[in-house]
Amino acid sequence: MATTNDLKNGTVLRIDGRLWTVVEFQHVKPGKGGAFVRTKLKNVLSGKVVDKTFNAGLKIETANVDKRDMQYLYKDGTDFVFMDTDTYDQLNISETVVGDVAHFLLENQNALVATNDGVPLYVELPPSVTLMVTYTEPGLQGDRSSAGTKPATLETGYEIQVPLFLESNTKVKVDTRDGSYLGRVND
């Protein structure tokens, strides 16, 4: 248990049986009336963001969320198998928990896995990853980066939009938050 005075960004609260992360908080002391804390909370599982106000000094339940760097090993049916890089323990995480991260996940790639009491909550990748384009239509002479886009299939099987000049077997940087093309990677 903690009080509203202990709130800070990243704190995970348990409200009505659900886990919420504090995205923003502001202590307010109006001229008239009691002080309060205005917060913006994000649901850990669904990603829904809500505004909630607490009276100052109110006791709230905090949740212990363990974030570990884990390595993705392989897909087993509908589960993704991750290994803790420190203890070598393996953890099966369902497709629903992994979510859209699966579009950018390659075997032996590291990811941040958050758990609460041993239950996986979410998997997080860095803001961008480098992936190979396995197939895209060939570009034509004179195609430029500002001329438009075309679909391209990545090595994970996910399809993104890339500039017309890009060819197959090219490494590209992809934004893991929205799947957008960020640029070509030269080795």
C-alpha positions in Angstrom: 0.0 0.0 0.0 1.1 3.5 -0.7 -0.4 7.0 -0.5 -1.1 9.4 -3.4 1.9 11.3 -2.3 4.1 8.4 -3.4 2.8 8.4 -6.9 5.3 8.8 -9.8 5.4 8.0 -13.5 5.7 4.3 -14.1 4.1 3.2 -10.8 1.7 0.3 -11.2 -1.6 0.5 -9.3 -4.2 -2.2 -8.6 -7.6 -0.6 -8.9 -10.8 -2.8 -8.9 -8.7 -5.9 -9.6 -7.1 -4.3 -12.7 -3.5 -3.1 -13.2 -2.9 0.5 -14.2 0.3 2.4 -14.9 0.7 6.0 -13.9 1.4 7.9 -17.2 1.1 11.5 -15.7 0.3 12.9 -12.3 -0.2 16.3 -10.8 -0.6 17.4 -7.2 -3.2 20.2 -7.0 -3.8 22.4 -4.0 -6.7 24.7 -4.8 -7.2 27.9 -2.7 -10.4 26.5 -1.4 -11.0 22.8 -0.4 -8.7 19.9 0.1 -5.7 19.0 -2.0 -6.0 16.2 -4.6 -3.9 14.3 -7.2 -5.0 14.4 -10.9 -3.6 11.3 -12.8 -3.6 9.8 -16.2 -3.7 6.0 -16.0 -3.0 3.4 -18.7 -4.5 -0.1 -18.4 -1.5 -2.5 -18.5 -3.4 -5.2 -20.5 -5.6 -3.2 -22.8 -3.7 0.0 -23.2 -6.8 2.1 -22.5 -5.9 5.5 -21.0 -8.2 7.2 -18.4 -8.1 10.2 -16.2 -8.7 9.6 -12.5 -8.6 12.0 -9.5 -7.6 10.9 -6.0 -7.9 12.9 -2.7 -4.5 13.8 -1.3 -3.2 11.2 1.3 -5.5 8.5 0.1 -4.1 5.0 0.5 -3.9 3.1 -2.8 -2.8 -0.5 -3.6 0.4 -0.8 -5.7 1.3 -3.9 -7.7 4.7 -5.4 -8.0 5.6 -5.7 -11.8 8.8 -7.5 -12.6 10.3 -6.4 -15.9 13.0 -8.7 -17.2 15.1 -8.9 -20.4 14.2 -12.2 -22.1 15.2 -13.9 -25.3 12.5 -15.1 -27.7 13.3 -18.7 -28.6 10.5 -20.1 -30.8 6.7 -20.4 -31.3 5.0 -23.4 -29.8 1.5 -23.7 -31.2 -0.2 -20.5 -30.1 2.4 -19.7 -27.4 5.7 -17.8 -27.7 8.5 -19.3 -25.7 10.9 -16.8 -24.0 14.0 -17.5 -21.9 15.2 -15.4 -19.0 18.8 -14.5 -20.0 20.0 -14.6 -16.3 18.4 -17.8 -14.9 17.7 -19.6 -18.2 14.1 -20.3 -17.1 11.6 -20.6 -20.0 8.3 -18.9 -20.0 5.4 -19.6 -22.4 3.4 -16.5 -23.3 0.1 -16.6 -25.2 -0.5 -14.8 -28.5 -3.0 -12.5 -26.9 -0.4 -11.2 -24.4 2.4 -10.8 -27.1 -0.1 -9.0 -29.4 1.3 -6.8 -32.2 4.9 -7.3 -31.0 4.8 -10.7 -32.8 4.9 -8.8 -36.2 8.5 -7.7 -35.4 9.8 -10.7 -33.3 12.6 -12.9 -34.6 14.1 -16.0 -33.0 16.9 -15.2 -30.5 15.8 -11.5 -30.3 15.7 -9.9 -26.8 12.5 -8.3 -25.5 11.3 -6.8 -22.2 8.8 -9.1 -20.5 6.7 -7.7 -17.7 5.1 -10.1 -15.2 3.0 -9.7 -12.1 3.1 -12.7 -9.6 4.5 -14.9 -12.4 1.7 -14.0 -14.9 2.9 -12.4 -18.1 1.3 -8.9 -18.7 3.0 -7.7 -21.9 6.0 -7.9 -24.1 7.9 -4.8 -25.2 10.4 -4.3 -28.0 12.7 -1.4 -28.5 11.1 1.6 -30.4 12.7 0.3 -33.7 14.1 -2.9 -35.1 16.0 -3.9 -38.2 14.4 -6.5 -40.4 15.0 -7.9 -43.9 12.5 -7.3 -46.8 11.9 -10.7 -48.2 9.7 -9.7 -51.1 8.6 -6.5 -52.8 7.8 -5.6 -56.4 10.9 -4.4 -58.3 11.4 -0.7 -58.5 11.5 1.2 -61.8 14.1 3.6 -63.0 13.4 7.1 -61.7 11.5 6.0 -58.5 12.4 8.3 -55.7 11.6 8.2 -52.0 9.0 11.0 -52.3 7.1 9.4 -55.2 4.9 7.0 -53.1 5.0 3.7 -51.4 4.4 0.0 -52.2 3.8 -3.1 -50.0 6.8 -5.1 -48.8 6.9 -8.4 -46.9 9.3 -8.6 -43.9 11.2 -11.7 -42.8 8.6 -12.1 -40.0 5.8 -12.3 -42.6 4.4 -8.9 -41.7 3.6 -6.5 -44.6 4.5 -2.8 -44.4 4.6 0.2 -46.8 8.1 1.1 -48.2 9.3 3.7 -50.8 9.1 2.6 -54.4 12.9 2.4 -54.9 13.4 -0.3 -52.2 14.2 -3.8 -53.4 14.0 -7.3 -52.0 16.8 -8.5 -49.6 17.2 -5.0 -48.2 17.5 -4.4 -44.5 15.1 -1.7 -43.2 14.5 0.0 -39.8 10.8 -0.4 -38.7 9.0 1.4 -35.9 7.6 -1.3 -33.6 4.8 1.0 -32.2 3.0 1.6 -35.5 4.8 -0.6 -38.1 6.0 2.3 -40.2 9.1 2.3 -42.4 11.9 4.4 -40.8 14.8 4.0 -43.3 17.2 1.7 -45.1 20.0 0.1 -43.1 23.4 -0.3 -44.7 25.8 -2.8 -43.2 
